[in-house]
Amino acid sequence: MKQISILGSTGSIGRQTLDVISACGFRAVALTANRDVARMEAQCRQFQPELAVMMDPKAAEELRLALADTSVRVASGMEGLMEAAALPSADTVVTAVVGIVGLRPTLAAIHAGKRIALANKETLVCAGELVMDEADRCGVDIVPVDSEHSAIFQCLQGCKDRGEVKRLILTASGGPFWGKRREELEGVTVADALHHPNWSMGAKITVDSATMMNKGLEFIEAMRLYRLPPEKISVLIHRQSIVHSLVEYCDNAVLAQLGTPDMRVPIEYALTWPNRGPAVAEALDLTACGALTFAHPDDEAFPSLPLAIEAAKRGGTATAILNGANEAAVGRFLAGEIGFLDIPRLVAHALETVPVQMSPDLETILDADQAARRAVQ
């Protein structure tokens, strides 16, 4: 029986991971959240983990009182998150927290020898080379949970030599605003941005999908995860979200992974790889899914994607600056402080004003993140 720690269990990916755990007969040994006490209490009563962690200390105290009649131990803050990541009884850690907060616990899990089911793309965006080097040093597998990277991972299973890969092709739904001109996006609201046509996701990643920054972050993640240069990665708009990504080989053969847009499929594969578990999603009916279309991104209407690709090419702390600025800008947009198109404007401002450091260590990366956030505020 797999023993799993879920970092971010009350979020969208975390809840779907618990669905998969139930279907597969695995055990959740640690659950963590930010401040959703009610949902965390319900999860703890259902799954009976050893450890529950709330990032917010007041929420942790409230949870501790709520679970006083159980054997669940409650911890708080980054210290608790790191403990959950390195819990001795866990063999796999699902990193489903949002943002750079996932970086330190991911490294802690790697140093503890856990398999990483990676749903926190910001970890590889900000510190991908450092994280992958540590995973290699510790002999730890990092298996992606993002649907696009899971698709690529699956399509690479028969690849004997990475030199056979000509190109990775990431697909993007285009979000709720695909087809609109830039001037039409000036007045869109938070509610508009959160109305994704295909996927059910958390607020931050849904806004990132609307700006196309999500695909930019995945572009950087693909470079780090598969150790390929930017010229070997491309993006196509695929509105139907049926083809989750593709790999083109040197002989021009193209392999694609298809399926219904259900995150439980890549979550399960990350937990069961190299095997496959029971079906947790509806089967894909090719006769009912309609025509499958592909188009090039619109960089003028959605400048976040080219900003991310340029940061990837610059290297060093440029990607940490990009990510920190985007997190802060999306937070301001969700709070109603700025407009939708102010998000890429503020990210561009941070990239222009915050100095880029090459070959950074962890502290330099975290400093760049904070400087980017200050630039956006």
N, C-alpha and C positions, 0 to 999 in steps of 0.2 A: 504493500500500500504506500503510495506516495504521500509524503508529509510536506505540506505547502504553507509558506508564509505569504500573505497577500498584503503588500504595501499599497494602501488605498482601497480598502475593501468596500467602502460605501459609495464609491463612484461607479460610473457606468461599466468600465472594464472589470472592476472588482466584483460587482454584483454578478456579472456574467461569468466570471471565473468561479464563483461559488455555485452557479448553475452547473458548470462543467464538473466541478468537484463532486457534486451530488450525483450526477449521471454516471461518473466513472468510479465511484466508490473510494475516492481519495479522502484525505483528512486535512483540514485547515488547522494548523498548529498555532498560527499567529495572525491576527487581523489588526490593521491600523487605519486610522482616519484622521481628519483634521478636527472637526468639532460637531459632527452629526451624532449626538449621543443616542437619540431614539433609535436610529437605524443600526448603530453599532450594538446597542443592547440586544436588539432583536436577533442580529447575526450571532452574537455570542451565545444567546440562549439556544439557538438552533444548532450551531456547529461546535460549541463547547471547546474553543481553542485554549491552549495553555496561557497565552498572552494576548492582551488587547492594549493597543496604544492609541492615545489621542494626542495630536500635536499641541492642541490648546490645553494648558494646564488646568484651567477651570473646568473644561469639558471632561478632562481625565478624572478630576475629583467627583464630578457628578456621576460619571460612569462607575467609578469605584463604589459609590453608595448604592447605585442601582443594581450592581452585580454582587452585593455583599452576601447574598444567599447562594452564590455559586463558587466554584473553585477557580474561576478565571482570574488571573493576576493582571492588574492594570498598571501601565506605565505611561509616561508622558514625554513630549518634546522630542528633539532630535536624538537624545540619548536613548529614548525608548524605541524610536524608529530604527536606530542602528542595532539595538538588541534584537528586535524582531527580524532584521535582515540576517543576523548571524546566529540565530537560535540553534542550539546544537541538534535538536530533534528534527529540524527542517532539512530536506534534501533539495528543495526547489524554492526559489523566491520569485514571485510575480511582482515586478516593479510597475505598479499602476498609478502611482502618484503623479501629479501634473507639475511640470516645471523643474527647475534646477535643484529643487529640494531633494530630488531623487538621486542626485549624484553621489553624495557621501554614503548613503545606505547601500547603493549598488556596489560601490567599492568594498564596503564592509562585507557584503555577501560574497563577493569574489574572493576576498582574503580568507573567508571561512570555508571556501571550497564548494559553495552552493551552485547548482545550475541556475542560470538567470533566464527567466521568461520575460523578455524586455518589452514593456509597453510604454516606458517613459523615454520618448525619443530625445528629450532635451539632454539626457545623460551623454549620448553619443554626439549630439550636435555640439555641446560645449567642450567636452573632454574626450572625444572619441579615440584619439590615438593613445592617450594615457590609459583609458579604460580597457581597450583591446589589448594593449601590451601587458597590463596586469592580468587579464584573463588568460593570455597565453602563458605567462609566467606561473600562474597558479593551476594551469590545466583545467580551466573552467569553461563549460559550453555556454555561449550566449545565443539563445534561440529567440527570434523576433516574434512579437505578438501582433504588431501592426499588420493589417490585412495585406498591404502591398509588399512588405518585406517578408512576410510569411510566404506569399506567393512566389517571390524570387527564391527564397530559401528552398521551397519545395521543388522549383524548377531546376535548381542547381544540384539536387541530390545525385543525379547521374553524371555529374561533371567530374572527370578525373583530374583535370588540370585547369586552373583558373585562367590560364592563357588561352583556353578555347573560347572564352567569353568575348564576344564582339561588343555587346551592349546590353545594359539593363534598361528596361522600359517600364517606368512607373506610370500607372494610370491614375487619373484624378477625375472625380465626379464633376468638378467645376463649381460645386457648391450651389447655393440658392440663386446666385446672381449671374451665372454663366450666360453669355449672349448680350448682356447689358453693356452700353458704352460707359466710359469713365464718368462723363458728366451726369449720367443717370444714377450713379452710385453716391453722389454727394449727400443726398438726403435720406439714405436708407436707415432704418431704425435697428435697435438691438433685437427686437422681436423678429424683424425681417431676416437678420443675419443668423438667428438661431433656428430658422426653419429649413433644416437640411432635407433635400429631396429623397435621400436613400437610407441614410444611417442615423441611428440613435446614439448620440455621443454627449459628453459633457460640454458645458458652455464654452470653455476656452478653446478646445479643439474644434468645435463647430464654427466659431468665429474664424479660427485659423483656416478652416476649409473654405469659408466665404471669401477670405482675402487671398487665398492660394498660398499663404505662408506655410500651411501644413505640408504642402507638397515640397516647398523649399526646404523645410526641416527634414523631410524624408529623403530628399536629394542628398543632403549632407550626411544623414544617417547611413544611406546606402554606400557612400564613399568610405565611411569608417568601417561599417560592418563587413563589407566585402572587399575592402582594400583595393578599390579601383579609382582611377583618376576621373575628374569631372567629365572629360570628353567621352567617357564610356557609359555615361548615364544620360537618359533623356526622359521627357515627360510628355504624355499624351492625354488629352481630355477624352474620357469615356463615360458618358452621362449615365449609362445603365448600371454601372458598378457590378458587372457580372464577371468581366475579365479583371482580375485583381492585380496583375502585373505580368510581365513577360521577360524572357531572357532570349536574346539573339546570339547565336553561336557563330564561330568563324566561318562555318560552311553555309551561313545564311539560314540554317534551320532556326525556327522560333518556337519556343515552348511557352505555353501560357497556363496559368491556374485559374479555373473558373468556379464559380459557386454563387449561391444566394448571398446577399449582403448581410451576413450574420457573423458578428465578431466571435461567437462561441466556437466557430470552426478554427480560426487561427489560434485562439486561446488553447483549445484542446490539443492541437498539434504541437504547440510549444511545450505542453505538459507531458505528452506521451511519446514524442520523437525519441528514437527512430521508428517507433511503432505508431499505429493509428488506433483510436479508441472507438467506442460506439457512436452512432450518428446522434448529434445533438441539435442539428438544424434541418430544415426542410430540404429535400432533394431538389436539385436544379432541373427544371423542365425546359429543355432547349426549345421545344415547340411552342412554349408559352411566353418566353422572355422577350420576344420581338427582335427587331434588327439591332445589331451591335455596331455602334458608330464610334469613330475616332477623329480627333481634330487636334491641331496645334494650340498651345496656350495663347491667350491674348495678353501679352506683356504690357501693353499700354493701359488697359483697363485694370489689370491686376499686377502692379509692379512689385509686390512682395516676393514673387517667385524669382525674378531676375536679381533682386537684392540678395536673396539667399544664395543663389548660384555664384554671384560675384564674391560674397563673403567666403564661400567654400574655396574659391580659387585663390583668394588672398591668404587664407590659412591663419595659423597662430590663434590669437584671441578674437579674430574677426567674427567667428561663428558664435562665440560666447557673447560678444557685444550684440550681435543680431538677435540672439535668443532672449537675452535680458531685456533689451529694448522692446521686443515684441511682447513679452509677457507683461511688462509695465503698461504698454500702450493698449493692449487688449483689456487689461484691468480697468484702465481709464474709460475705454469705450463702453464696457459693460456697466460701469458706474454712471454713465450718461455725461461724462465730462468732456468728451471729444467726439468728433464725427468719424464715420467709417473710414473715409480716405485719409484721415489724420493718422491712422495706424501706420501705413507705410511711410508717410511723411516723417513721422517721429523716428521710425527705425532708420531711415536714411540719414536723418540728422545725427543720431547716435553714431552711426558708422563713419560719418564725416568728422566728428569732433572727438571721439574717444580714441586715444592712441592704441594701435595694434602691437602686441608683443608676440614675438616668434618663439617657438619651443617653450611654451609656458608650463610651469608646474601647477599643481592644484590650487595653491593660494593665489597665483597670478590670474588663473581662470576665474576664480570667485571674485577677485578684485575687479576684473573687467566686467563681469556681470553687474556688480553694484554700480560701477561708473556709468554703464549703459542705462540703468534704471534712473539714476540721478539726471542724466541728460534728457530722458523722456519726461520726468516730473518738472 
